[in-house]
Amino acid sequence: MPSSRPSNLIIIGGGPAGLMAAETARAQGIEVDLYEAKGSVGRKFLIAGKGGMNLTHGEPRPAFDQRYGQRAREVGAWLDDFDAEALRDWAHGLGVATFVGSSGRVFPSDLKAAPLLRGWVHRLRESGVRFHVHHRWLGWRDDGAWRFATAEGECFVHAGAAVLALGGGSWPQLGSDGAWQTLLAERGVDVAPLQPANCGFDIDWSTFLSSHHAGAPLKPVAARLHDACGRTPMLQGECVITQTGIEGSLIYALSASLRDAIARQGHAVLELDLAPDRTLDRLRHDLAKPRGSRTLSEHLRRQAGLAGVKTALLHEVLDSAQRHDPDVLAHAIKCLPLRLQRPRPMAEAISSAGGVRLEALHDSLMLTALPGVFCAGEMLDWEAPTGGYLLTACFASGYRAGLGAAAWLKRRLE
């Protein structure tokens, strides 16, 4: 039989944004029930931390804010309340020390996500937050009750306010499947279509390159987008050749621009600098040296420091005559054009763009169309590169939504 569980505030979604909203509201004296579709909370948080939990980034503001692109102003306002330093202090409060790595990324001292999550959930339970797992949100009943699917059938929950922290559309196996889009759109909420972010891209590789060099790292290299709107600044980093194209942290940093260029013109041109530590003039000079009986590959290794997959990429793009022209070859090494066809599917992406447009929200992150309903985390229309920026904004938005929901409830009781 359907059950009714009245609650002051319900949080739907047990990722970092939802957990932070729950903690923040509970600290304001609000009764909180948290509902999670999976059997445990924080699953994407745990998976993302398997290679070393990148909690935030040490880059100072306002440069930090600019990582959010077109949403720098709005996300910057969230960070005014809860920024990277506040996040580190919060972790320390859970007994988790942090350190800044050589890249500027901030990690827990043990590099693990699980101890932090366990301590956090324990503290939330001790504070009185009630957890309900295996509860998948289905929408609303006619009387306004929130509908959830459970193993025992549907249950119905009445609440004074709610925070939705349902994630985006990436990694659907962990619960972020974007199914909430239709439910909110039907209620008049302005939702931008979800798109892959921090993702790889498809390139029409030759059979030889895809079969012989898939999985090969490209480092160090630099890259930029070149399209009708001009060139983006050159960024240096690392990426990986895949069987279908290219991915990795350097590509993720450019993925928003690359994705948008493909949407505008059907493709994007990624320019790679295969030798960022050498000037064009030096390459011209060194490659013009006689190579005698040496193969071109050996000449490239000796005179340009290129080998393996970097040499294969030159063969992929240049014809025989171009490869044997030192001037053309030097230019290609410094600016190798790769034609990107499409982003990889959203289910493979690290994160997603799109979602509830920020214009559909009050500053407190309450939906204009649904008073008393707040949103937080990746389901909002913002994006950022990897490196701790994604997680920081999820925490910050959860903090703001939790404060907003608590204030909303308190005003209704006055």
C-alpha atoms as one frame of an Amber mdcrd trajectory, in Angstrom:
protein
   0.000   0.000   0.000   1.206   3.554  -0.610   2.749   5.212   2.398   2.895
   8.857   3.428   6.016  10.264   5.071   5.596  13.969   5.909   8.889  15.871
   6.087   9.956  19.473   6.317  12.614  19.135   3.608  13.353  16.334   1.212
  16.564  16.038  -0.759  16.391  13.908  -3.899  19.809  12.689  -4.976  22.692
  11.483  -2.837  25.690  12.925  -4.656  27.920  15.677  -3.228  25.405  18.444
  -4.029  22.525  16.622  -2.353  24.556  15.612   0.682  25.842  19.170   1.114
  22.302  20.559   0.828  21.183  18.085   3.484  24.037  19.004   5.833  23.521
  22.738   5.367  19.766  22.642   5.940  20.093  20.335   8.949  22.588  22.744
  10.508  19.805  25.357  10.273  17.552  23.134  12.392  15.483  21.748   9.495
  14.200  18.162   9.516  15.746  16.468   6.462  15.004  13.247   4.582  17.309
  12.288   1.730  16.114   9.982  -1.070  18.507   8.105  -3.345  17.593   5.860
  -6.314  20.571   3.554  -5.842  21.399   1.360  -2.880  23.961   3.796  -1.473
  24.890   7.441  -1.806  27.925   9.029  -3.446  28.543   6.371  -6.097  29.902
   8.711  -8.769  31.959  10.472  -6.103  33.583   7.158  -5.217  34.231   6.123
  -8.825  35.693   9.527  -9.686  38.050   9.185  -6.721  39.441   5.786  -7.662
  42.441   7.271  -9.452  43.063   9.778  -6.641  40.344  11.950  -5.150  40.701
  15.387  -6.750  38.627  17.411  -4.320  39.194  20.961  -5.581  41.901  23.196
  -7.050  44.358  25.650  -5.538  44.004  28.254  -8.277  43.198  31.642  -6.714
  40.086  33.593  -7.486  38.997  35.295  -9.710  40.931  33.066 -12.138  39.189
  30.095 -10.506  35.785  31.547 -11.426  36.748  31.912 -15.086  36.940  28.113
 -15.385  33.133  28.170 -15.537  33.108  30.029 -18.844  29.839  31.747 -19.623
  28.563  30.913 -16.130  31.552  32.431 -14.314  29.467  35.185 -12.742  26.710
  32.910 -11.447  28.992  30.149 -10.176  31.283  32.801  -8.730  28.368  33.955
  -6.567  28.023  30.406  -5.188  31.750  30.361  -4.490  31.394  33.576  -2.503
  29.506  31.436   0.020  31.530  28.214  -0.243  34.786  28.263  -2.187  37.784
  25.961  -2.522  39.242  27.029   0.828  35.885  26.446   2.524  35.772  22.989
   0.940  39.235  22.157   2.279  38.231  23.398   5.737  35.093  21.272   5.542
  37.175  18.183   4.714  39.500  18.950   7.613  36.428  19.026   9.842  35.856
  15.411   8.871  39.427  14.559   9.863  40.655  14.510   6.253  43.818  16.516
   5.618  44.421  17.826   2.099  47.412  18.890   0.049  48.031  20.797  -3.180
  49.717  18.729  -5.873  52.246  19.987  -8.398  49.428  20.637 -10.895  47.538
  22.817  -8.408  44.935  20.141  -7.807  43.892  19.525  -4.211  43.735  15.955
  -2.875  42.976  14.235   0.425  46.250  13.196   2.034  45.464   9.498   1.425
  44.150  10.222  -2.116  40.997   8.236  -1.302  37.326   9.182  -1.547  35.841
   6.361   0.541  37.059   7.455   4.006  35.812  10.989   3.408  32.406   9.771
   2.218  32.054   7.304   5.113  32.861   9.991   7.651  30.474  12.414   6.001
  27.527  10.024   5.886  28.166   9.033   9.510  28.131  12.685  10.564  24.935
  13.324   8.603  23.190  10.378  10.250  24.386  11.510  13.672  22.979  14.975
  12.981  19.551  13.511  12.256  19.432  13.341   8.450  17.310  10.332   7.479
  18.419   8.309   4.444  16.056   6.406   2.133  17.859   4.381  -0.539  16.274
   2.482  -3.436  13.804   5.335  -3.864  13.566   6.537  -7.463  11.682   9.779
  -7.989   8.744   9.465 -10.410   7.224  12.937 -10.256   4.198  14.252  -8.363
   0.764  12.982  -7.435  -2.246  15.204  -8.176  -2.318  16.408  -4.568   1.329
  17.536  -4.786   2.844  14.556  -3.012   6.212  13.389  -4.309   6.103   9.921
  -5.888   8.870   7.370  -5.422   9.294   3.875  -6.800  10.537   1.362  -4.224
  10.896  -2.408  -4.055   7.585  -2.495  -2.171   5.770  -0.337  -4.730   5.135
   3.391  -4.902   5.305   5.582  -1.839   4.184   9.183  -1.511   5.889  11.929
   0.449   4.554  15.345   1.441   7.164  18.009   2.038   7.330  21.697   2.779
  10.278  22.094   0.405  12.580  19.985  -1.711  16.086  20.124  -3.137  16.641
  18.270  -6.397  20.240  17.136  -6.864  19.683  14.556  -9.574  22.930  14.859
 -11.531  23.335  15.336 -15.249  23.361  12.741 -17.990  26.824  11.197 -17.727
  27.536   7.804 -16.168  23.862   6.706 -16.163  24.783   3.367 -14.585  25.509
   5.318 -11.391  22.119   7.034 -11.415  22.713  10.254 -13.402  20.520   9.413
 -16.379  18.790  12.773 -16.966  15.315  11.224 -16.631  14.233  14.248 -14.605
  14.302  16.530 -17.678  10.810  15.598 -18.868   9.301  15.787 -15.382  10.523
  19.350 -14.882   9.818  20.510 -18.435   6.209  19.376 -18.027   5.963  21.717
 -15.038   7.180  24.712 -17.029  10.845  24.622 -16.002  13.244  25.851 -18.696
  15.685  23.016 -19.336  18.562  23.197 -21.826  19.224  19.865 -23.581  21.948
  17.828 -21.900  25.199  17.430 -23.834  28.469  15.611 -23.150  31.184  17.637
 -21.415  34.741  16.690 -20.522  34.509  14.102 -23.246  36.498  12.544 -26.061
  35.864  13.091 -29.764  35.677  10.887 -32.841  38.228  11.203 -35.648  38.191
   9.172 -38.851  41.512   7.419 -38.206  43.041   5.071 -40.722  42.848   1.391
 -39.845  46.595   1.383 -39.262  46.580   4.196 -36.712  43.546   2.964 -34.782
  44.821  -0.626 -34.642  48.464   0.181 -33.844  48.248   3.270 -31.644  44.943
   3.141 -29.741  45.755   3.781 -26.099  49.016   5.594 -26.881  49.594   8.736
 -24.781  50.444  12.027 -26.429  52.737  14.027 -24.154  53.835  16.664 -23.990
  51.633  18.345 -26.556  49.719  21.583 -26.831  46.357  22.096 -28.521  43.829
  24.686 -29.561  40.594  24.964 -31.522  40.729  26.669 -34.910  37.414  27.553
 -36.536  35.604  30.395 -38.270  35.535  32.318 -34.990  39.335  32.232 -34.739
  41.783  30.308 -32.582  41.507  29.622 -28.867  44.650  30.049 -26.728  47.111
  27.166 -26.951  46.967  24.850 -23.920  49.683  22.375 -23.017  48.998  19.003
 -21.442  48.410  15.356 -22.187  45.887  13.332 -24.151  45.421   9.810 -25.482
  44.731   8.357 -28.904  41.714   6.051 -28.820  40.423   3.574 -31.350  37.768
   6.072 -32.406  39.520   9.378 -31.832  41.135  11.322 -29.007  40.490  12.017
 -25.316  42.267  13.030 -22.104  42.660  16.022 -19.808  43.943  18.371 -22.529
  40.953  17.535 -24.746  38.537  17.865 -21.827  39.808  21.384 -21.178  38.816
  22.299 -24.742  35.729  20.105 -24.986  33.117  22.858 -24.596  34.631  24.896
 -27.434  35.131  21.805 -29.602  31.584  20.559 -29.007  30.067  23.948 -29.779
  32.143  24.286 -32.961  30.881  20.905 -34.159  27.305  22.016 -33.457  27.853
  25.195 -35.506  29.648  23.800 -38.528  29.452  20.000 -38.412  33.089  19.463
 -37.421  35.911  21.039 -35.438  39.588  21.431 -36.246  41.930  20.681 -33.367
  45.456  21.987 -33.914  48.162  19.995 -32.137  51.675  21.170 -31.369  53.630
  17.915 -31.193  56.812  19.630 -30.007  55.820  22.460 -27.648  59.366  22.740
 -26.309  60.838  23.546 -29.752  60.398  26.635 -31.904  59.332  26.536 -35.519
  62.664  28.030 -36.606  64.613  25.373 -34.763  62.524  22.606 -36.310  62.998
  24.057 -39.784  66.754  24.224 -39.256  67.097  20.741 -37.777  64.799  18.980
 -40.235  66.623  20.544 -43.188  69.804  18.717 -42.203  70.751  15.886 -44.591
  69.423  12.552 -43.371  71.489  10.365 -45.660  70.363   6.772 -45.529  68.290
   7.220 -42.378  64.538   6.681 -42.582  62.211   9.611 -42.090  61.118   8.158
 -38.738  64.722   8.046 -37.533  65.333  11.565 -38.835  62.287  12.814 -36.921
  63.469  11.076 -33.777  66.956  12.576 -33.966  66.155  16.072 -35.193  62.703
  16.735 -33.711  62.499  14.344 -30.765  59.412  12.674 -32.236  58.688   8.968
 -32.239  55.880   6.436 -32.063  52.388   7.875 -32.175  53.564  11.435 -32.931
  55.304  10.219 -36.070  52.236   8.148 -36.957  50.062  11.262 -36.705  52.253
  13.061 -39.217  51.835  10.107 -41.594  48.100  10.270 -40.954  47.755  13.909
 -42.016  50.540  14.559 -44.547  51.083  12.913 -47.907  54.503  11.617 -48.980
  55.609  14.836 -50.696  54.638  16.938 -47.669  56.457  14.639 -45.265  59.688
  15.063 -47.258  59.488  18.875 -47.346  61.289  20.134 -44.190  59.372  23.412
 -44.115  55.941  21.770 -44.462  56.930  19.095 -41.958  58.085  21.675 -39.406
  54.809  23.598 -39.740  52.820  20.370 -39.316  54.710  19.446 -36.168  53.857
  22.824 -34.655  50.276  22.971 -35.979  48.904  19.560 -36.979  45.205  19.828
 -37.933  42.919  17.019 -36.759  39.299  17.029 -37.923  36.946  16.085 -35.094
  33.625  14.659 -36.232  31.511  14.384 -33.094  31.710  14.156 -29.298  31.651
  10.690 -27.799  28.260   9.653 -26.350  27.189  11.361 -23.151  27.202   8.070
 -21.237  31.002   8.007 -21.711  31.559  11.628 -20.695  32.948  12.648 -17.330
  30.218  15.260 -16.958  27.431  16.914 -18.897  26.476  20.424 -19.954  22.958
  21.773 -20.179  20.208  21.197 -17.648  18.036  23.583 -15.666  18.848  27.041
 -16.972  20.093  29.357 -14.240  17.665  31.991 -15.532  14.866  29.666 -14.335
  16.108  29.981 -10.745  16.136  32.596  -8.038  19.522  33.456  -6.550  18.727
  30.953  -3.791  18.504  28.276  -6.537  14.730  27.949  -6.102  12.796  27.279
  -9.301  10.664  30.236 -10.334   8.066  27.873 -11.785   7.934  25.669  -8.669
   8.111  27.653  -5.422   9.724  25.638  -2.662  11.671  23.433  -5.084  15.413
  24.063  -5.274  18.038  22.570  -7.605  21.739  21.930  -7.170  24.729  20.219
  -8.722  25.307  18.949 -12.219  21.632  19.103 -13.198  22.079  22.881 -13.497
  23.199  24.498 -16.748  26.909  25.083 -16.126  30.089  23.211 -16.937  33.757
  23.259 -16.025  36.934  21.370 -16.850  38.225  18.559 -14.687  40.762  19.367
 -12.004  38.474  19.900  -8.999  36.360  22.661 -10.523  33.363  20.394 -11.172
  33.243  19.064  -7.642  33.753  22.473  -6.050  30.741  23.941  -7.853  28.613
  20.921  -6.932  29.425  21.452  -3.247  28.897  25.213  -3.527  25.521  24.877
  -5.247  24.392  22.301  -2.675  25.388  24.680   0.103  23.421  27.541  -1.455
  20.347  25.365  -2.157  20.399  24.009   1.396  20.520  27.518   2.837  17.794
  28.665   0.465  15.482  25.765   1.336  15.998  26.297   5.070  15.225  30.008
   4.749  12.122  29.245   2.670  10.754  26.882   5.311  11.479  29.247   8.149
   9.675  32.107   6.401   6.597  29.942   5.981   6.520  29.294   9.720   6.717
  32.979  10.669
